[in-house]
Amino acid sequence: MDPDPAAAPARRRRRARGPAGLLAAVAIVAAAVGGGTAYGIQELAGTDTVASSSPAGTPVVPSSQKGTVSGVARAVSPSIVEISAASGSGSSTGSGVIITEDGEIVTNNHVIAGASSIEVRTDDGTTYSAKVVGTDSSKDLALIKLEDASGLRAATLGDSGGVSVGDQVVAIGSPEGLTGTVTSGIVSALDRDVTVSTDQSQGRQQEQQGGWPFEYGGRQFNGDTGGSTTTYKAIQTDASLNPGNSGGALIDMNGDIIGINSAMYAPSGADSSAAGSVGLGFAIPVDTLKADLPALRSGATG
């Protein structure tokens, strides 16, 4: 009997989309909430192969809800976690994205840098301890692994190379510790150069005084970035991002992860009552993450 001619196109539509644009680390003010008032640009503190773009169990937006913020939120929220990292200098809160059902989680390096202990809370309220697997400060990315986890909902890693200015997007994270917060907006620009400090000791000290040091457009924010810096290209979005969104997901309307939220811009010198999202957020393209995953999984540090 001849195969159903409608089945082939459907299968073709499921194939993974190809990778694109490099971004480098956006550590613009630690989005970790425990560091003090955030000023200027504020950081929105497996296997041996690159994560599949459509892993088994990945949340998929039902066809009846595709293109809706509520549909994306319902499908992807179970794959977004809150991360609490404790260190000798204090504690910080950020977000992360589950990429395997046994608890591999991607986040920003600045969220967990220097942590002596890491606690992760999933969407259903379950709390896990986690260990650092690999870090890459040059891209502000880190991979952590939950202890004794199974059956988690893994996110779908999409294709940031297919992203266009004006595309509608959804952001999910834990700003100010408000777990599972959903905001929406559009892609405002692509390939924005962001330069950040990779000096963890200097960064933590500056963070306590207002945020992770960074440069953007030739200007420095949150103190001196020092001599150890890295520059990467980011997706710019007007979806509301605030401290604590760091490491969370920027998602397209199909429910695919297209970026890891990493920083937001607030007017320089804003006081604590004014500091917050003004519609200038930045995310590390997911294609940068997919290219970096093998090194992170191998235990690379840097």
C-alpha positions as CSV (number, residue, x, y, z in Angstrom):
1,M,0.0,0.0,0.0
2,D,1.4,3.4,-0.9
3,P,2.5,5.6,2.0
4,D,0.4,8.5,2.9
5,P,1.8,11.4,0.9
6,A,1.0,13.9,3.7
7,A,3.3,12.0,6.1
8,A,6.6,12.8,4.3
9,P,6.3,16.6,4.5
10,A,5.3,16.2,8.2
11,R,8.5,14.2,8.9
12,R,10.6,16.7,7.0
13,R,9.2,19.6,9.0
14,R,10.5,17.9,12.2
15,R,14.1,17.8,11.1
16,A,16.6,19.9,13.2
17,R,17.4,23.4,11.9
18,G,20.9,24.3,11.3
19,P,23.2,26.4,13.6
20,A,24.3,30.0,13.3
21,G,25.7,33.1,14.9
22,L,28.4,33.1,17.5
23,L,27.9,35.1,20.7
24,A,30.3,35.4,23.4
25,A,29.8,35.8,27.1
26,V,27.3,38.3,28.3
27,A,28.2,38.8,31.8
28,I,27.0,42.3,32.0
29,V,26.0,42.8,35.7
30,A,25.5,39.7,37.5
31,A,21.9,38.7,37.1
32,A,22.4,36.9,40.2
33,V,20.1,38.6,42.7
34,G,22.3,38.3,45.8
35,G,24.9,40.8,44.8
36,G,23.4,44.1,45.5
37,T,21.6,46.8,43.5
38,A,21.9,46.3,39.7
39,Y,22.9,49.3,37.7
40,G,23.7,49.8,34.0
41,I,23.8,46.5,32.2
42,Q,22.7,43.9,34.7
43,E,23.4,40.3,34.2
44,L,20.3,38.5,34.2
45,A,22.2,36.4,36.8
46,G,23.9,14.6,29.0
47,T,25.8,12.8,26.6
48,D,29.0,13.3,24.8
49,T,27.3,14.7,21.8
50,V,25.6,18.0,21.2
51,A,22.1,18.0,22.5
52,S,19.5,17.1,19.9
53,S,17.3,19.8,18.5
54,S,14.3,17.6,19.2
55,P,15.1,15.3,22.1
56,A,12.6,12.7,23.3
57,G,10.2,14.1,25.8
58,T,10.8,17.7,24.7
59,P,7.9,20.1,25.3
60,V,6.1,20.8,22.0
61,V,3.5,23.6,21.7
62,P,0.2,21.9,20.7
63,S,-0.9,22.9,17.2
64,S,-4.0,24.6,18.6
65,Q,-1.8,26.9,20.8
66,K,1.2,27.5,18.5
67,G,2.0,31.1,18.1
68,T,0.6,32.0,21.5
69,V,2.5,33.2,24.5
70,S,0.4,31.0,26.8
71,G,1.1,27.9,24.6
72,V,4.8,28.5,24.7
73,A,4.8,29.1,28.5
74,R,2.7,26.0,29.2
75,A,5.0,23.8,27.1
76,V,8.4,25.2,28.1
77,S,8.0,26.2,31.8
78,P,8.7,22.7,33.0
79,S,12.1,22.9,31.5
80,I,13.2,26.1,33.2
81,V,14.7,26.0,36.7
82,E,15.7,28.4,39.5
83,I,19.3,28.2,40.6
84,S,20.6,29.3,44.0
85,A,24.4,29.4,44.3
86,A,26.2,30.0,47.6
87,S,29.8,31.1,47.9
88,G,32.1,32.6,50.5
89,S,31.1,36.1,49.3
90,G,27.3,35.4,49.6
91,S,24.6,33.9,47.5
92,S,23.1,34.6,44.2
93,T,20.0,33.5,42.2
94,G,19.7,32.8,38.5
95,S,17.9,30.5,36.1
96,G,18.7,27.5,34.0
97,V,17.4,25.3,31.2
98,I,17.1,21.5,31.4
99,I,18.6,19.9,28.4
100,T,18.4,16.2,29.4
101,E,15.9,14.2,31.3
102,D,18.5,13.1,33.8
103,G,19.3,16.7,34.9
104,E,21.9,18.4,32.7
105,I,21.2,22.1,33.0
106,V,22.7,25.0,31.0
107,T,23.1,28.4,32.7
108,N,25.4,31.4,32.7
109,N,28.8,31.0,34.1
110,H,28.4,34.1,36.2
111,V,25.4,32.5,38.0
112,I,27.5,29.7,39.4
113,A,31.1,31.0,39.3
114,G,32.9,30.4,42.6
115,A,29.9,28.6,44.1
116,S,30.6,26.2,47.0
117,S,27.1,24.7,46.8
118,I,24.3,24.8,44.2
119,E,20.6,24.2,44.8
120,V,18.1,23.9,41.9
121,R,14.3,24.1,42.1
122,T,12.3,22.7,39.2
123,D,9.0,24.0,38.0
124,D,7.0,21.5,40.2
125,G,8.8,22.7,43.3
126,T,11.2,19.8,43.7
127,T,14.7,20.8,45.0
128,Y,17.9,19.1,43.9
129,S,21.6,19.6,44.7
130,A,23.8,20.1,41.7
131,K,27.4,19.9,40.7
132,V,29.3,21.9,38.1
133,V,30.3,19.8,35.0
134,G,32.0,22.4,32.8
135,T,32.4,26.2,32.5
136,D,33.3,28.6,29.7
137,S,33.7,32.2,30.9
138,S,34.6,33.4,27.4
139,K,31.0,32.7,26.4
140,D,29.4,33.1,29.9
141,L,28.1,29.5,29.7
142,A,28.2,26.7,32.3
143,L,26.8,23.2,32.5
144,I,25.6,21.7,35.8
145,K,24.2,18.3,36.7
146,L,21.5,17.5,39.2
147,E,22.1,14.7,41.6
148,D,19.7,11.7,41.5
149,A,17.4,13.2,38.9
150,S,15.4,11.4,36.2
151,G,12.3,11.9,34.1
152,L,12.7,15.6,33.7
153,R,11.3,17.6,30.8
154,A,14.1,18.5,28.5
155,A,13.9,21.7,26.4
156,T,14.2,21.7,22.6
157,L,17.3,23.5,21.4
158,G,16.4,25.4,18.3
159,D,18.3,27.4,15.6
160,S,19.4,30.9,16.4
161,G,20.7,31.1,12.8
162,G,17.1,31.2,11.6
163,V,16.1,34.1,13.9
164,S,15.2,37.4,12.3
165,V,14.7,40.9,13.7
166,G,11.0,41.4,14.5
167,D,10.4,37.7,15.4
168,Q,8.2,37.3,18.5
169,V,9.9,35.7,21.5
170,V,9.1,34.6,25.0
171,A,11.5,34.7,28.0
172,I,11.1,32.5,31.1
173,G,13.2,32.7,34.2
174,S,13.3,33.6,37.9
175,P,13.8,37.4,38.1
176,E,14.3,38.5,41.8
177,G,13.5,34.9,42.8
178,L,10.0,35.0,41.2
179,T,10.2,31.5,39.8
180,G,8.6,30.7,36.4
181,T,8.1,34.4,35.4
182,V,7.0,34.7,31.7
183,T,7.5,37.8,29.6
184,S,7.3,38.4,25.8
185,G,8.6,40.7,23.2
186,I,10.4,40.7,19.9
187,V,14.0,40.2,18.6
188,S,15.2,43.8,18.5
189,A,18.6,43.3,16.9
190,L,21.2,40.6,16.2
191,D,25.0,40.4,16.7
192,R,25.3,43.0,19.4
193,D,28.8,43.1,20.7
194,V,29.0,42.9,24.5
195,T,32.4,42.9,26.4
196,V,32.5,41.6,29.9
197,S,35.0,40.9,32.6
198,T,36.2,37.3,33.0
199,D,38.0,38.1,36.3
200,Q,35.8,36.3,38.8
201,S,37.3,38.0,41.9
202,Q,37.0,41.5,40.5
203,G,33.5,40.7,39.1
204,R,32.2,39.5,42.4
205,Q,33.5,42.6,44.2
206,Q,32.0,44.9,41.7
207,E,28.7,42.9,41.7
208,Q,28.3,43.8,45.4
209,Q,28.6,47.4,44.5
210,G,26.0,47.4,41.7
211,G,26.7,44.7,39.0
212,W,29.1,42.7,36.9
213,P,31.5,45.1,35.0
214,F,30.9,45.3,31.3
215,E,31.4,47.4,28.2
216,Y,28.9,48.2,25.5
217,G,29.1,50.8,22.8
218,G,32.5,52.0,24.0
219,R,31.2,52.7,27.5
220,Q,31.9,50.9,30.8
221,F,29.2,50.0,33.3
222,N,29.3,48.7,36.8
223,G,33.0,49.5,37.3
224,D,36.2,48.7,35.5
225,T,36.2,45.6,33.4
226,G,39.9,45.2,34.0
227,G,42.4,43.6,31.8
228,S,40.7,40.2,31.5
229,T,37.7,40.5,29.2
230,T,35.8,38.7,26.4
231,T,33.5,40.0,23.7
232,Y,30.6,38.0,22.2
233,K,27.7,38.7,19.9
234,A,24.2,38.7,21.5
235,I,20.6,38.6,20.5
236,Q,18.9,41.8,21.6
237,T,15.3,41.6,22.8
238,D,12.8,43.9,24.3
239,A,11.2,41.1,26.3
240,S,11.5,42.2,30.0
241,L,14.5,40.8,31.7
242,N,15.6,41.5,35.3
243,P,18.2,40.3,37.7
244,G,17.6,36.6,38.2
245,N,16.7,36.0,34.6
246,S,20.4,35.1,33.9
247,G,20.6,31.6,32.5
248,G,17.0,31.3,31.6
249,A,15.5,30.8,28.1
250,L,14.7,33.0,25.2
251,I,12.1,31.0,23.2
252,D,10.6,31.2,19.7
253,M,6.8,30.8,19.2
254,N,7.3,27.1,18.3
255,G,8.6,26.4,21.8
256,D,12.3,26.1,20.7
257,I,15.1,27.6,22.8
258,I,16.9,30.2,20.6
259,G,19.0,31.9,23.3
260,I,20.2,31.9,26.9
261,N,19.2,35.2,28.6
262,S,22.3,36.7,30.1
263,A,22.1,40.5,30.6
264,M,19.8,43.5,30.7
265,Y,20.5,47.2,30.3
266,A,19.2,49.9,32.7
267,P,20.1,53.6,32.6
268,S,23.5,54.2,34.0
269,G,23.3,55.6,37.6
270,A,19.7,54.4,38.1
271,D,18.9,54.0,41.7
272,S,17.3,50.9,43.2
273,S,13.8,52.1,42.6
274,A,14.5,52.8,38.9
275,A,16.8,50.0,38.1
276,G,15.1,47.3,36.1
277,S,14.2,46.3,32.6
278,V,13.8,49.1,30.1
279,G,13.4,46.8,27.1
280,L,17.1,46.2,26.3
281,G,17.9,42.6,27.0
282,F,20.6,40.3,25.7
283,A,20.8,36.6,25.1
284,I,23.5,34.2,24.1
285,P,22.5,32.5,20.8
286,V,21.6,28.8,21.2
287,D,23.9,27.9,18.3
288,T,26.8,29.2,20.5
289,L,25.6,26.9,23.2
290,K,25.3,23.9,21.0
291,A,28.8,24.4,19.6
292,D,30.1,24.6,23.2
293,L,28.3,21.7,24.7
294,P,30.9,19.0,23.9
295,A,33.6,21.0,25.7
296,L,31.3,21.7,28.7
297,R,30.4,18.0,28.9
298,S,34.0,17.0,28.9
299,G,34.6,19.0,32.1
300,A,36.3,22.0,30.6
301,T,36.9,25.0,32.8
302,G,37.8,28.5,31.9
